[in-house]
Amino acid sequence: MRGIVKKLSQPAVVADPGAGVGAFTVAALKWWPKAEVHAVDVNLVTLGLLAVRPDLAGRSPGKSRTRLRVRHENFLEWLTTKWPDLNGPRLLMGNPPYTRHQQMSATEKAAAQAAVGSLAPGLRSGLSTYFLAASLAALKPSDALCLLLPANWLEADYARPVRQNLWSVVKRPTELHLFPNDLNVFPGAQVAAMVLYVGPERNRRQRMKVVRVSGDLESGFRSTTVNEIERIGRTPASFSPRKLLAVPQPLRLGAIADTPLGVLATVRRGVATGANSFFLRTRSEADDLPPSACVPAISKLRDLEGDYLDDFEHSQLSMRGIRCWLLNLDADSIKDPKIKNLINEGEKLLIHKRHLCDVRDPWYTVESISVPDILVGPMGKEHFRIVVNTVGAIPTNTLYGLRINRRSEPLLAGAIESLAGWLRNEEGQQAMRAAARNHHGDGLVKLEPGALKQVRVPAHIVASLPD
C-alpha cells in the first residue's frame, strides 16, 4: 500500500480502523514521521500487543510512541465523535475487520446503520463495508483513505449506496486495485481482496482507475493493467471491471474516435427455426432432397476445430453426421414430391404446431437472412469464439453473425480478416467481456446483440475496412 499512498503529502493524522496488532499503524509511524497515528480497535488484547511492539519506530522508538494514540473504542462510534475534532489533512488507512453479516447481531447492525447515515449499506453487508461507508461519509476535502477490503462490495447489491458515492465524488482520485481471485489474502476466508484508494479533492475532474495486480504474498505484487474511466452518467450496476470498462467514454480532445461495431457491421442473431431437429439436416438427408432445398448451416462453434468455417471444415462436419444443412424452402417447394413427403412427415410429428412454425405462412419457410462474414459464440468464461465464415453458412439463433456493411469486393476479404483478428486478440476479447453480463452466477458471461453492437473498434482497425 506504500506505493499507493506515497502520492500523498504529509498527513497530520492517520487512523487505523480495526488496528489489531498494528501492521498498518507501525507502517504509518514509519512512513510519516510527523503524523499523529490513532490505532482504533474494540479488542483490548490486540491493542495491548500493539502497545508493546518493539518495532514501532525503528531507530527512534521514543518519538513514535509519543505520536501513537491507542484507542480502545468502537471505530464507528469513534469516527463520529472523536475524528471530527482532529485537524487535517487526515488519512484513514488499514484493513477493516472481515466480519460477515451472519456474525453480527441485530443490535450491532442497527448501531452500524445509525453510525453510517445516508451511505448505510443493506443489512446483508459485512462489517468491513460499514467501515468503508462510514469512512467515506467522514472525509473532508483534504482527507484521504486507503483500505484493504474484501472485493464483494464491488458487485453486491447491498453496497449500492457506497458505489454511488464513489461514482459521484468526481474531484477525488479514486483507484481500485484488484488482487488475483485465487489469492488468499484474508486467512480462513475464501474471498477475493482489493485495495481502495480515495484521495483528497482536486480542482478538476479525476478519472477512476482500475488496476489489476499480479504476484503473490511471497514474491510481492505489481500492477499489470491500468484502465481509467471517466465517471459520467448513471452509476454502473457493479464495479466489476467488465461493467466499468463498458461505461461509454467521452472523446478526448485530439483523439481519433473509436467506432461502435454496430456502425461497421450488421450484428444479429442467427435463424430461429422453431425445431432444429427437423429444419437442420445431415448430409445424407440433404442428399435425398433437391440440390436447392438445403444450404450450409452451423449451430455450435464447438463442433469446429479451427477459426475458419470453409468448404473443407463444413464437409468434415457433414462426414461426422452433424446436422449442418438448413432447409431452404418456399411456398413453391411443395411442388417437388420429395419436399411434399418431407413436409407431410413434419406435420405427422406436429412440427407445424410448434410456436414459431405456427406463426409462419407457410410453416416450413424459415426466416431468410444475409450470410454473415463472421460468426460469434455469445457465451464464454475467458474467451468468446470468433470464426470467419468463408463457406457462407447460416447460423442458428444460438450464434451471432456479423456482416460488414460496406462491401468493396477487392478489400472485403482483408477487412474480414482484420476485424476477426482484432475480435480474437486480447484487446477485442477484453472489449467484449466488458460489454457482457454475468450468466446466472455459473462463471459464464453472455453477450447480447445490443451490447455487441456497442463494442468500440479502434481506429486502426476501422481504417482497414472498406470506405
C-alpha positions in Angstrom: 0.0 0.0 0.0 3.0 2.3 0.3 3.1 2.5 -3.4 -0.5 3.7 -3.5 -0.3 6.3 -0.7 3.1 7.7 -1.5 1.5 10.3 -3.7 0.0 12.0 -0.6 1.7 14.9 1.1 2.5 14.7 4.8 -0.8 13.9 6.7 -1.2 15.4 10.1 -3.3 12.4 11.3 -3.5 8.8 10.3 -6.2 6.5 11.7 -6.0 2.7 11.5 -9.6 1.3 11.7 -9.7 -2.1 13.4 -6.0 -1.9 14.1 -5.5 -5.3 15.6 -1.8 -5.9 16.3 -0.9 -2.8 14.3 0.7 -3.7 10.9 -0.7 -0.5 9.3 -0.2 1.5 12.5 3.5 0.7 12.5 3.8 1.4 8.8 2.1 4.8 9.2 4.5 5.8 12.0 7.5 5.0 9.8 6.2 6.5 6.6 5.1 9.8 8.1 7.4 10.7 10.9 5.4 13.8 11.9 1.9 12.3 11.8 -0.2 11.5 14.9 -1.3 7.9 14.4 -4.5 6.6 16.0 -4.9 2.8 16.4 -8.6 2.1 17.0 -10.0 -1.3 18.0 -12.5 -2.9 20.3 -10.1 -5.8 21.1 -8.2 -4.9 24.2 -5.8 -7.8 23.9 -4.6 -7.0 20.4 -4.2 -3.3 21.3 -2.1 -4.4 24.3 0.2 -6.4 22.0 0.4 -3.3 19.7 1.4 -1.0 22.5 4.4 -3.1 23.5 5.7 -3.8 19.9 9.5 -3.2 19.8 9.4 -2.1 16.1 7.2 1.0 16.5 9.8 3.4 15.3 12.9 1.7 14.1 15.7 3.9 15.3 13.6 6.3 17.4 11.1 4.3 19.4 10.5 7.0 21.9 9.4 9.6 19.3 7.0 7.1 17.7 5.4 6.2 21.0 4.7 9.9 21.6 2.8 10.1 18.3 0.9 6.9 18.8 -2.7 7.0 20.2 -4.1 3.6 21.2 -7.9 3.9 21.2 -9.9 1.1 22.8 -13.2 2.1 21.1 -15.7 1.0 18.5 -14.4 2.6 15.3 -17.8 3.6 14.0 -18.5 5.5 17.2 -15.0 7.0 17.4 -15.4 8.2 13.8 -18.5 10.2 14.6 -17.4 11.5 18.0 -13.6 11.9 18.0 -12.5 12.1 14.4 -14.2 15.4 13.6 -12.1 17.2 16.2 -8.8 16.1 14.6 -7.1 18.7 12.4 -6.2 17.6 8.8 -5.1 16.7 6.4 -6.1 13.2 7.6 -5.8 9.7 6.3 -7.8 6.5 7.1 -5.5 3.6 6.3 -5.9 -0.1 7.3 -7.7 -3.4 7.0 -11.2 -3.2 8.5 -12.3 -6.4 10.2 -13.7 -9.1 8.0 -16.9 -10.0 9.8 -19.7 -11.5 7.8 -23.3 -10.1 8.4 -24.3 -13.5 9.8 -21.9 -12.9 12.7 -23.4 -9.5 13.5 -26.3 -9.3 15.9 -29.4 -7.2 15.1 -28.3 -4.7 17.7 -24.8 -4.4 16.1 -26.4 -3.9 12.7 -28.8 -1.2 13.9 -25.9 0.7 15.6 -23.8 0.4 12.4 -26.6 1.6 10.3 -27.2 4.6 12.6 -23.4 5.5 12.6 -23.1 5.4 8.8 -26.2 7.5 7.9 -27.1 8.1 4.3 -24.4 5.8 2.9 -25.7 2.9 5.0 -25.4 -0.4 3.1 -28.0 -3.1 3.1 -28.5 -5.4 6.1 -26.6 -8.2 4.3 -23.4 -6.2 4.5 -20.4 -7.3 6.5 -18.7 -5.1 9.0 -15.9 -4.1 6.6 -18.5 -2.4 4.3 -19.9 -0.5 7.2 -16.4 0.7 8.0 -15.9 1.7 4.4 -19.3 3.6 4.1 -18.6 5.4 7.4 -15.1 6.4 6.3 -16.4 7.8 3.0 -19.0 9.8 4.8 -16.4 11.3 7.3 -14.0 12.5 4.7 -13.3 16.3 4.5 -12.0 17.8 1.2 -8.3 17.4 2.3 -8.8 13.9 3.7 -8.0 10.5 2.0 -8.5 6.8 2.7 -6.6 3.7 1.6 -8.3 0.4 2.8 -7.6 -3.3 2.2 -11.0 -4.8 1.7 -12.9 -8.0 0.6 -13.9 -7.4 -3.0 -17.5 -8.5 -2.7 -18.8 -4.9 -2.2 -17.8 -4.1 -5.8 -20.8 -6.1 -7.1 -23.1 -6.8 -4.1 -26.5 -5.1 -4.2 -26.2 -4.1 -0.5 -23.2 -1.8 -1.3 -25.0 0.2 -4.0 -25.0 3.5 -1.9 -21.3 3.1 -1.4 -20.6 2.8 -5.1 -23.0 5.7 -5.9 -20.9 7.8 -3.6 -17.6 6.8 -5.2 -19.1 7.5 -8.6 -20.2 11.0 -7.6 -17.1 12.3 -6.0 -15.5 13.1 -9.3 -12.9 15.5 -8.0 -11.3 12.9 -5.8 -8.8 10.5 -7.4 -10.2 7.0 -6.9 -8.4 3.7 -7.5 -9.5 0.1 -7.4 -6.5 -2.3 -7.0 -7.7 -5.8 -7.7 -5.8 -8.8 -6.5 -6.0 -12.2 -8.2 -9.2 -14.1 -7.3 -7.3 -17.2 -6.1 -5.0 -15.2 -3.7 -5.9 -15.9 -0.1 -5.2 -12.5 1.5 -7.6 -13.0 4.4 -6.7 -16.1 6.4 -9.6 -18.5 6.8 -11.8 -16.7 4.3 -12.2 -17.7 0.7 -12.8 -14.2 -0.7 -11.1 -12.0 -3.2 -9.3 -8.9 -2.0 -8.8 -5.4 -3.2 -7.4 -2.0 -2.1 -9.5 1.1 -2.4 -7.7 4.5 -2.5 -9.7 7.7 -2.4 -7.6 10.9 -2.5 -8.1 14.5 -1.4 -10.3 16.7 -3.6 -8.6 18.3 -6.6 -9.6 21.3 -8.7 -10.8 19.3 -11.7 -12.4 16.0 -12.5 -10.5 12.8 -11.8 -10.9 9.5 -13.5 -11.5 6.3 -11.7 -8.5 3.9 -12.1 -9.0 0.1 -12.3 -5.6 -1.6 -11.5 -5.1 -5.3 -11.9 -2.5 -6.6 -9.5 -0.4 -9.7 -10.1 2.0 -11.6 -7.9 1.7 -13.3 -4.5 2.4 -12.8 -0.8 5.9 -14.2 -1.1 7.4 -12.6 -4.1 5.4 -9.3 -3.9 2.9 -7.6 -6.2 3.0 -5.4 -9.2 0.4 -3.5 -11.3 -0.2 -5.3 -14.6 -3.1 -3.4 -16.1 -4.4 0.1 -15.5 -7.7 1.4 -17.1 -9.0 4.9 -16.5 -12.8 5.5 -16.5 -14.5 8.9 -16.7 -17.3 8.9 -14.1 -20.2 10.1 -16.3 -23.8 9.1 -16.4 -25.5 6.8 -14.1 -23.6 4.7 -11.6 -22.8 1.3 -13.1 -24.7 -1.7 -11.7 -21.4 -3.0 -10.3 -17.8 -2.0 -10.1 -16.6 -5.2 -11.7 -14.0 -4.4 -14.5 -16.5 -5.6 -17.1 -19.1 -3.1 -16.1 -16.7 -0.2 -15.5 -15.0 -0.7 -18.9 -18.4 -0.8 -20.6 -19.2 2.8 -19.4 -19.3 5.0 -22.6 -16.4 7.4 -22.5 -16.4 10.9 -24.0 -14.0 11.7 -26.8 -10.8 13.4 -25.7 -9.6 16.4 -27.5 -7.3 15.4 -30.3 -8.1 11.7 -30.1 -9.3 9.7 -33.0 -12.7 8.2 -32.2 -13.2 4.5 -31.9 -16.3 3.3 -33.7 -19.1 1.1 -32.3 -19.1 -2.3 -34.0 -22.8 -1.8 -34.9 -21.8 1.1 -37.2 -19.3 -1.0 -39.1 -21.3 -4.3 -39.4 -24.8 -5.6 -39.1 -25.0 -7.6 -35.9 -27.8 -10.1 -35.4 -28.8 -13.5 -34.0 -28.9 -16.4 -36.4 -32.1 -18.0 -37.6 -34.7 -19.3 -35.1 -36.1 -22.4 -36.8 -38.5 -23.5 -34.1 -37.5 -27.1 -34.5 -33.8 -27.7 -35.3 -34.3 -31.4 -35.3 -36.5 -31.0 -38.4 -35.0 -28.0 -40.2 -31.4 -29.0 -39.7 -30.5 -32.0 -41.8 -27.5 -34.3 -42.0 -25.5 -34.6 -45.3 -27.3 -37.9 -46.2 -30.7 -36.4 -45.5 -29.8 -33.3 -47.6 -28.6 -35.5 -50.5 -32.1 -37.1 -50.7 -33.6 -33.7 -51.5 -33.3 -31.4 -54.5 -30.0 -29.6 -54.6 -31.6 -26.2 -53.8 -33.5 -27.5 -50.8 -30.7 -27.0 -48.3 -27.9 -24.5 -47.6 -24.8 -24.8 -45.3 -25.6 -24.1 -41.7 -23.9 -24.1 -38.3 -25.4 -24.2 -34.8 -22.4 -24.9 -32.5 -19.0 -23.4 -32.9 -17.5 -26.1 -30.5 -18.0 -28.6 -33.4 -15.3 -26.7 -35.3 -11.6 -27.4 -34.7 -10.3 -24.1 -36.1 -11.2 -20.4 -36.5 -12.4 -20.8 -40.1 -15.5 -22.4 -41.5 -14.6 -23.1 -45.1 -15.8 -25.8 -47.5 -13.4 -28.4 -46.1 -14.4 -27.8 -42.4 -18.1 -27.9 -43.3 -17.6 -31.2 -45.2 -15.8 -32.5 -42.1 -18.9 -31.7 -40.0 -21.1 -33.5 -42.6 -18.9 -36.6 -42.5 -19.3 -36.7 -38.7 -23.1 -36.8 -39.1 -23.6 -33.3 -37.6 -26.8 -31.5 -38.7 -25.2 -28.7 -40.6 -27.6 -28.2 -43.6 -30.6 -25.9 -43.2 -33.8 -26.4 -45.1 -34.3 -23.5 -47.5 -37.9 -23.9 -48.7 -40.5 -21.6 -50.1 -44.2 -21.9 -51.0 -43.3 -23.4 -54.4 -41.1 -26.1 -52.9 -44.1 -28.3 -52.1 -44.4 -29.0 -55.8 -41.5 -31.3 -55.6 -42.6 -34.8 -54.5 -39.7 -35.3 -52.1 -40.3 -32.0 -50.4 -44.0 -32.7 -50.2 -43.3 -36.0 -48.5 -40.9 -34.3 -46.1 -43.5 -31.7 -45.2 -46.1 -34.4 -44.6 -43.6 -36.2 -42.3 -43.2 -32.9 -40.4 -46.9 -32.5 -39.9 -47.3 -36.0 -38.7 -44.7 -35.0 -36.0 -46.8 -31.9 -35.3 -43.8 -29.7 -36.2 -46.2 -27.2 -37.8 -47.9 -26.7 -34.4 -44.8 -25.6 -32.6 -44.8 -21.9 -31.7 -42.5 -20.4 -34.3 -43.8 -22.7 -37.0 -47.4 -22.0 -36.2 -47.0 -18.2 -36.9 -45.2 -18.7 -40.2 -47.1 -18.9 -43.5 -46.3 -21.5 -44.8 -44.9 -23.0 -41.6 -41.9 -24.6 -43.3 -40.3 -21.4 -44.6 -37.7 -20.2 -42.1 -36.5 -16.6 -42.0 -34.2 -15.5 -44.7 -31.0 -13.7 -43.6 -27.9 -12.4 -45.3 -24.9 -14.6 -44.9 -22.6 -13.3 -42.1 -18.9 -12.8 -42.6 -18.0 -13.6 -39.0 -19.7 -15.9 -36.5 -19.6 -15.1 -32.8 -20.2 -17.5 -29.9 -22.0 -15.3 -27.4 -21.1 -17.2 -24.2 -17.8 -18.0 -22.6 -15.7 -17.8 -19.4 -12.5 -16.3 -20.6 -12.9 -16.3 -24.4 -15.6 -15.7 -27.0 -15.2 -17.8 -30.1 -14.7 -15.9 -33.4 -15.0 -17.8 -36.7 -14.6 -16.5 -40.3 -17.5 -17.9 -42.3 -16.0 -18.4 -45.8 -18.4 -21.3 -46.7 -21.4 -18.9 -46.3 -23.1 -21.0 -43.6 -26.3 -19.7 -42.0 -26.1 -19.7 -38.2 -29.0 -20.7 -35.9 -30.0 -18.4 -33.1 -27.5 -19.9 -30.6 -24.9 -17.8 -32.5 -24.5 -14.2 -33.7 -23.4 -13.1 -37.1 -21.5 -10.0 -38.2 -21.8 -8.8 -41.8 -19.6 -5.9 -42.8 -21.8 -3.1 -44.1 -19.6 -1.6 -46.9 -18.7 -4.5 -49.2 -15.9 -3.4 -51.6 -15.1 -6.8 -53.0 -11.3 -6.3 -53.7 -10.9 -5.3 -50.0 -13.6 -7.4 -48.3 -11.6 -10.5 -47.5 -8.8 -8.4 -45.9 -11.3 -6.4 -44.0 -13.0 -9.5 -42.6 -9.6 -10.9 -41.5 -8.7 -7.6 -39.9 -11.9 -7.3 -37.9 -12.0 -11.0 -36.9 -8.3 -10.9 -35.8 -9.0 -7.9 -33.6 -12.0 -9.6 -32.0 -9.9 -12.7 -31.3 -7.0 -10.8 -29.7 -6.8 -9.8 -26.1 -7.9 -6.2 -26.8 -11.0 -7.3 -28.6 -11.8 -10.0 -26.1 -11.5 -7.6 -23.2 -13.8 -5.2 -25.0 -16.4 -7.9 -25.4 -16.0 -9.1 -21.8 -16.6 -5.6 -20.7 -19.9 -5.4 -22.6 -21.1 -8.9 -21.4 -23.2 -9.7 -18.4 -22.9 -12.5 -15.8 -24.9 -15.6 -16.7 -26.7 -17.0 -13.6 -23.6 -17.0 -11.4 -22.1 -20.0 -13.2 -18.9 -18.3 -14.2 -20.0 -17.7 -17.7 -20.6 -14.3 -19.3 -23.0 -13.6 -22.1 -23.1 -11.0 -24.8 -26.4 -9.7 -26.0 -26.6 -8.4 -29.6 -27.2 -4.8 -28.4 -24.1 -4.9 -26.2 -22.0 -6.4 -29.0 -23.1 -3.5 -31.3 -21.6 -1.1 -28.7 -18.2 -2.7 -28.6 -15.7 0.0 -29.6 -13.5 -0.9 -32.5 -10.2 1.0 -32.5 -9.3 3.5 -35.3 -6.6 1.4 -36.8 -9.0 -1.5 -37.4 -11.7 0.8 -38.7 -9.1 2.2 -41.2 -8.6 -1.3 -42.7 -12.3 -1.7 -43.6 -13.8 -0.6 -46.9 -14.7 3.0 -47.3 
